[in-house]
Amino acid sequence: MNQAIEIVQIEKTALEKLLYRVAKQASADALAERAEQEEMLNIAQLCERTGLTRHTFAALRDKHRLKCTGGKYSMAEVRNAINA
């Protein structure tokens, strides 16, 4: 199995821009994949579904240190915190 190796020359600034775009896209893809795997809801949606008030959600969030991603919280994490 013969594979050719190519050497490519690229300016430093062009390489930095390329790496930035690739890292940014990888980050966006990871966040999108996480959102698909678990339901991410904002506070109003969570309160509506769980019956919590904003005040009780804030206390629950602080007590269990729930992670906020783009203003949204994982429904699975909130359920686990409620049941804890």
C-alpha positions in Angstrom: 0.0 0.0 0.0 1.9 3.0 -1.3 0.7 6.4 -0.1 2.1 9.7 -1.4 3.2 12.3 1.1 2.7 15.8 0.2 4.3 18.8 1.8 2.2 22.0 1.8 3.5 25.4 2.6 1.1 27.9 4.3 1.6 31.2 5.9 1.4 31.4 9.7 -1.6 33.7 9.7 -3.5 31.5 7.3 -2.7 28.4 9.4 -3.9 30.2 12.6 -7.2 31.1 10.8 -7.6 27.6 9.6 -7.0 26.1 13.0 -9.4 28.6 14.6 -12.1 27.7 12.2 -11.6 24.0 12.6 -11.6 24.3 16.5 -14.7 26.5 16.4 -16.5 24.0 14.1 -15.5 21.1 16.4 -16.8 22.9 19.4 -20.1 23.7 17.7 -20.5 20.1 16.6 -19.8 18.8 20.1 -22.5 21.2 21.6 -25.0 20.2 18.9 -24.3 16.5 19.6 -24.8 17.0 23.3 -28.0 18.8 22.7 -29.3 16.0 20.5 -28.3 13.4 23.1 -30.1 15.1 26.0 -32.9 17.6 26.0 -31.7 21.1 26.8 -34.3 23.6 28.0 -34.3 27.1 29.2 -35.5 28.0 32.7 -39.1 28.8 31.7 -39.4 25.5 29.9 -37.9 23.6 32.8 -40.3 25.3 35.3 -43.3 24.5 33.1 -42.4 20.8 32.7 -41.3 20.2 36.3 -43.7 22.4 38.2 -40.9 24.3 39.8 -41.0 28.1 40.3 -38.1 30.2 39.2 -37.2 30.7 42.8 -37.1 27.0 43.6 -35.3 26.2 40.4 -32.6 28.8 41.3 -32.2 27.2 44.7 -31.9 23.7 43.1 -29.4 25.0 40.5 -27.2 26.5 43.2 -27.4 23.5 45.5 -26.6 21.0 42.8 -24.4 23.2 40.7 -26.3 22.5 37.5 -24.3 23.4 34.4 -25.7 26.1 32.0 -24.9 25.7 28.3 -26.0 28.7 26.3 -28.7 29.6 28.7 -30.1 26.1 28.8 -30.0 23.2 31.3 -30.1 19.5 30.8 -33.6 18.1 31.7 -31.9 14.8 32.8 -29.6 16.7 35.3 -32.6 18.7 36.6 -34.6 15.5 37.1 -31.6 13.9 38.9 -31.3 17.0 41.1 -35.0 16.9 42.0 -34.8 13.2 42.9 -31.7 13.6 45.0 
